[in-house]
Amino acid sequence: VQLQAFGGGSVQAGGSLRLSCAASGRTFSGYTMGWFRQAPGKEREFVTAARSSGGSISYADSVKGRFTISRDNAKKAMYLQMNSLKPEDTAAYYCAYAPRLLITSSSYTKEAYDYWGQGTELTVSS
């Protein structure tokens, strides 16, 4: 499975941006795709995830109410709509793929995902 994330950029606080992640190569009928982010000098952290079977799993408290995950199974794509952006959202955003339906508690952990895309950078200025 190859993942490609794109859509990052520079925006001002309060602005919006949508990230996309496209999967190619071997894919699985049941899978979980997630978004993580890593700010400079910090650990990679969970943002949100969604199962191919439907519904999001959860959101990190820091993005709840501002970010929305969606997916298009036919296109093997996942999106992250980010609204009301804050400077603390500045990070490299990574999409990840697990060839299985993860339970919620597992979806939070980096180790649950087998495949990763390259990061796409988001910079939010105040």
Contact map, one row per residue, 1 for C-alpha under 8 A:
111000000000000000000011111000000000000000000000000000000000000000000000000000000000000000000000000000000000000000100000000000
111100000000000000000011100000000000000000000000000000000000000000000000000000000000000000000000000000000000000000111000000000
111110000000000000001111000000000000000000000000000000000000000000000000000000000000000000000011100000000000000000111100000000
011111000000000000001110000000000000000000000000000000000000000000000000000000000000000000000010000000000000000000001100000000
001111100000000000111100000000000000000000000000000000000000000000000000000000000000000000000110000000000000000000001111000000
000111110000000000111000000000000000000000000000000000000000000000000000000000000000000000000000000000000000000000000011000000
000011111000000011110000000000000000000000000000000000000000000000000000000000000000000000000000000000000000000000000001000000
000001111100000011100000000000000000000000000000000000000000000000000000000000000000000000000000000000000000000000000001110000
000000111110000000000000000000000000000000000000000000000000000000000000000000000000000000000000000000000000000000000000111000
000000011111000000000000000000000000000000000000000000000000000000000000000000000000000000000000000000000000000000000000011110
000000001111101110000000000000000000000000000000000000000000000000000000000000000000000000000000000000000000000000000000011110
000000000111111000000000000000000000000000000000000000000000000000000000000000000000100000000000000000000000000000000000000111
000000000011111000000000000000000000000000000000000000000000000000000000000000000001111000000000000000000000000000000000000111
000000000001111100000000000000000000000000000000000000000000000000000000000000000011110000000000000000000000000000000000000000
000000000011111110000000000000000000000000000000000000000000000000000000000000000011100000000000000000000000000000000000000000
000000000010011111000000000000000000000000000000000000000000000000000000000000001111100000000000000000000000000000000000000000
000000110010001111100000000000000000000000000000000000000000000000000000000000001110000000000000000000000000000000000000000000
000000110000000111110000000000000000000000000000000000000000000000000000000000111100000000000000000000000000000000000000000000
000011110000000011111000000000000000000000000000000000000000000000000000000000111100000000000000000000000000000000000000000000
000011100000000001111100000000000000000000000000000000000000000000000000000011110000000000000000000000000000000000000000000000
001111000000000000111110000000000000000000000000000000000000000000000000000011100000000000000010000000000000000000001000000000
001110000000000000011111000000000000000000000000000000000000000000000000001111000000000000000000000000000000000000000000000000
111100000000000000001111101000000000000000000000000000000000000000000000000110000000000000000000000000000000000000000000000000
111000000000000000000111111000000000000000000000000000000000000000000000000100000000000000000000000000000000000000000000000000
110000000000000000000011111000000000000000000000000000000000000000000000000000000000000000000000000000000000000000000000000000
100000000000000000000001111100000000000000000000000000000000000000000000000000000000000000000000000000000000000000000000000000
100000000000000000000011111110000000000000000000000000000000000000000000000000000000000000000000001000000000000000000000000000
000000000000000000000000011111100000000000000000000000000000000000000000000000000000000000000000001100000000000000000000000000
000000000000000000000000001111100000000000000000000100000000000000000000000000000000000000000000000000000000000000000000000000
000000000000000000000000000111110000000000000000001110000000000000000000000000000000000000000000001110000000000000000000000000
000000000000000000000000000111111000000000000000001110000000000000000000000000000000000000000000111111000000000000000000000000
000000000000000000000000000001111100000000000000111100000000000000000000000000000000000000000000111111000010000000000000000000
000000000000000000000000000000111110000000000000111100000000000000000000000001000000000000000011110000000000000000000000000000
000000000000000000000000000000011111000000000111110000000000000000000000000000000000000000000011100000000010000000000000000000
000000000000000000000000000000001111100000000111100000000000000000000000000000010000000000001111000000000000000000000000000000
000000000000000000000000000000000111110000011111000000000000000000000000000000000000000000001111000000000000000000000000000000
000000000000000000000000000000000011111000011110000000000000000000000000000000000000000000111100000000000000000000000000000000
000000000000000000000000000000000001111101111000000000000000000000000000000000000000000000111000000000000000000000000000000000
000000000000000000000000000000000000111111110000000000000000000000000000000000000000000001110000000000000000000000000000000000
000000000000000000000000000000000000011111000000000000000000000000000000000000000000000000100000000000000000000000000000000000
000000000000000000000000000000000000001111100000000000000000000000000000000000000000000000000000000000000000000000000000000000
000000000000000000000000000000000000011111110000000000000000000000000000000000000000000000000000000000000000000000000000000000
000000000000000000000000000000000000011011111000000000000000000000000000000000000000000000000000000000000000000000000000000000
000000000000000000000000000000000001111001111100000000000000000000000000000000000000000000000000000000000000010000000000000000
000000000000000000000000000000000001110000111110000000000000000000000000000000000000000000000000000000000000010000000000000000
000000000000000000000000000000000111100000011111000000000001000000000000000000000000000000000000000000000001110000000000000000
000000000000000000000000000000000111100000001111100000000011001000000000000000000000000000000000000000000000000000000000000000
000000000000000000000000000000000111000000000111110000011111000000001000000000000000000000000000000000000001000000000000000000
000000000000000000000000000000011110000000000011111000011110000000001000000000000000000000000000000000000010000000000000000000
000000000000000000000000000000011100000000000001111101111100000000001110000000000000000000000000000000000000000000000000000000
000000000000000000000000000001111000000000000000111111111000000000000000000000000000000000000000000011000000000000000000000000
000000000000000000000000000011111000000000000000011111000000000000000010100000000000000000000000000010000000000000000000000000
000000000000000000000000000001100000000000000000001111100000000000000000000000000000000000000000000010000000000000000000000000
000000000000000000000000000000000000000000000000011111110000000000000000000000000000000000000000000000000000000000000000000000
000000000000000000000000000000000000000000000000011011111000000000000000000000000000000000000000000000000000000000000000000000
000000000000000000000000000000000000000000000001111001111100000000001100000000000000000000000000000000000000000000000000000000
000000000000000000000000000000000000000000000001111000111110000000000000000000000000000000000000000000010010000000000000000000
000000000000000000000000000000000000000000000001110000011111000000000000000000000000000000000000000000010000000000000000000000
000000000000000000000000000000000000000000000011100000001111101100000000000000000000000000000000000000000000000000000000000000
000000000000000000000000000000000000000000000111000000000111111100000000000000000000000000000000000000000000000000000000000000
000000000000000000000000000000000000000000000000000000000011111100000000000000000000000000000000000000000000000000000000000000
000000000000000000000000000000000000000000000000000000000001111100000000000000000000000000000000000000000000000000000000000000
000000000000000000000000000000000000000000000010000000000011111111100000000000000000000000000000000000000000000000000000000000
000000000000000000000000000000000000000000000000000000000011111111100000000000000000000000000000000000000000000000000000000000
000000000000000000000000000000000000000000000000000000000000001111110000000000000000000000000000000000000000000000000000000000
000000000000000000000000000000000000000000000000000000000000001111110000000000000111100000000000000000000000000000000000000000
000000000000000000000000000000000000000000000000000000000000001111111000000000011110000000000000000000000000000000000000000000
000000000000000000000000000000000000000000000000000000000000000011111100000000011100000000000000000000000000000000000000000000
000000000000000000000000000000000000000000000001110000010000000000111110000001111000000000000000000000000000000000000000000000
000000000000000000000000000000000000000000000000010000010000000000011111000001110000000000000000000000000000000000000000000000
000000000000000000000000000000000000000000000000010100000000000000001111100111100000000000000000000000000000000000000000000000
000000000000000000000000000000000000000000000000000000000000000000000111111111000000000000000000000000000000000000000000000000
000000000000000000000000000000000000000000000000000100000000000000000011111110000000000000000000000000000000000000000000000000
000000000000000000000000000000000000000000000000000000000000000000000001111110000000000000000000000000000000000000000000000000
000000000000000000000100000000000000000000000000000000000000000000000001111110000000000000000000000000000000000000000000000000
000000000000000000000111000000000000000000000000000000000000000000000011111111000000000000000000000000000000000000000000000000
000000000000000000011110000000000000000000000000000000000000000000000011111111100000000000000000000000000000000000000000000000
000000000000000000011100000000001000000000000000000000000000000000001111000111110000000000000000000000000000000000000000000000
000000000000000001111000000000000000000000000000000000000000000000001110000011111000000000000000000000000000000000000000000000
000000000000000001110000000000000010000000000000000000000000000000111100000001111100000000000000000000000000000000000000000000
000000000000000111100000000000000000000000000000000000000000000000111000000000111110000000000000000000000000000000000000000000
000000000000000111100000000000000000000000000000000000000000000001110000000000011111100000000000000000000000000000000000000000
000000000000011110000000000000000000000000000000000000000000000001100000000000001111100000000000000000000000000000000000000000
000000000000111100000000000000000000000000000000000000000000000001000000000000000111110000000000000000000000000000000000000000
000000000001111100000000000000000000000000000000000000000000000001000000000000000111111010000000000000000000000000000000000100
000000000000110000000000000000000000000000000000000000000000000000000000000000000001111111000000000000000000000000000000000111
000000000000100000000000000000000000000000000000000000000000000000000000000000000000111111000000000000000000000000000000001111
000000000000000000000000000000000000000000000000000000000000000000000000000000000000011111000000000000000000000000000000000100
000000000000000000000000000000000000000000000000000000000000000000000000000000000000111111100000000000000000000000000000011100
000000000000000000000000000000000000001000000000000000000000000000000000000000000000011111110000000000000000000000000000111100
000000000000000000000000000000000000111100000000000000000000000000000000000000000000000011111000000000000000000000000000111000
000000000000000000000000000000000000111000000000000000000000000000000000000000000000000001111100000000000000000000000011110000
000000000000000000000000000000000011110000000000000000000000000000000000000000000000000000111110000000000000000000000011110000
000010000000000000000000000000000011100000000000000000000000000000000000000000000000000000011111000000000000000000011111000000
001110000000000000001000000000001111000000000000000000000000000000000000000000000000000000001111100000000000000000011110000000
001000000000000000000000000000001111000000000000000000000000000000000000000000000000000000000111110000000000000011111000000000
001000000000000000000000000000111100000000000000000000000000000000000000000000000000000000000011111000000000000011110000000000
000000000000000000000000000000111000000000000000000000000000000000000000000000000000000000000001111111000000000111100000000000
000000000000000000000000001101110000000000000000000000000000000000000000000000000000000000000000111110000000000011000000000000
000000000000000000000000000101110000000000000000000000000000000000000000000000000000000000000000011111000000000000000000000000
000000000000000000000000000001110000000000000000001110000000000000000000000000000000000000000000011111100000000000000000000000
000000000000000000000000000000110000000000000000001000000000000000000000000000000000000000000000010111110110000100000000000000
000000000000000000000000000000000000000000000000000000000000000000000000000000000000000000000000000011111110000000000000000000
000000000000000000000000000000000000000000000000000000001100000000000000000000000000000000000000000001111111000000000000000000
000000000000000000000000000000000000000000000000000000000000000000000000000000000000000000000000000000111111100000000000000000
000000000000000000000000000000000000000000000000000000000000000000000000000000000000000000000000000001111111100100000000000000
000000000000000000000000000000010100000000000000100000001000000000000000000000000000000000000000000001111111110100000000000000
000000000000000000000000000000000000000000000101000000000000000000000000000000000000000000000000000000011111110000000000000000
000000000000000000000000000000000000000000000100000000000000000000000000000000000000000000000000000000001111111110000000000000
000000000000000000000000000000000000000000011100000000000000000000000000000000000000000000000000000000000011111110000000000000
000000000000000000000000000000000000000000000000000000000000000000000000000000000000000000000000000000000000111111000000000000
000000000000000000000000000000000000000000000000000000000000000000000000000000000000000000000000010001000110111111000000000000
000000000000000000000000000000000000000000000000000000000000000000000000000000000000000000000001111000000000111111110000000000
000000000000000000000000000000000000000000000000000000000000000000000000000000000000000000000001111000000000001111110000000000
111000000000000000000000000000000000000000000000000000000000000000000000000000000000000000000001110000000000000011111000000000
011000000000000000000000000000000000000000000000000000000000000000000000000000000000000000000111100000000000000011111100000000
011110000000000000001000000000000000000000000000000000000000000000000000000000000000000000000111000000000000000000111110000000
001110000000000000000000000000000000000000000000000000000000000000000000000000000000000000000110000000000000000000011111000000
000011000000000000000000000000000000000000000000000000000000000000000000000000000000000000011110000000000000000000001111100000
000011110000000000000000000000000000000000000000000000000000000000000000000000000000000000011100000000000000000000000111110000
000000011000000000000000000000000000000000000000000000000000000000000000000000000000000001111000000000000000000000000011111000
000000011110000000000000000000000000000000000000000000000000000000000000000000000000000011111000000000000000000000000001111100
000000001110000000000000000000000000000000000000000000000000000000000000000000000000001011100000000000000000000000000000111110
000000000111100000000000000000000000000000000000000000000000000000000000000000000000111111000000000000000000000000000000011111
000000000111100000000000000000000000000000000000000000000000000000000000000000000000011000000000000000000000000000000000001111
000000000001100000000000000000000000000000000000000000000000000000000000000000000000011000000000000000000000000000000000000111
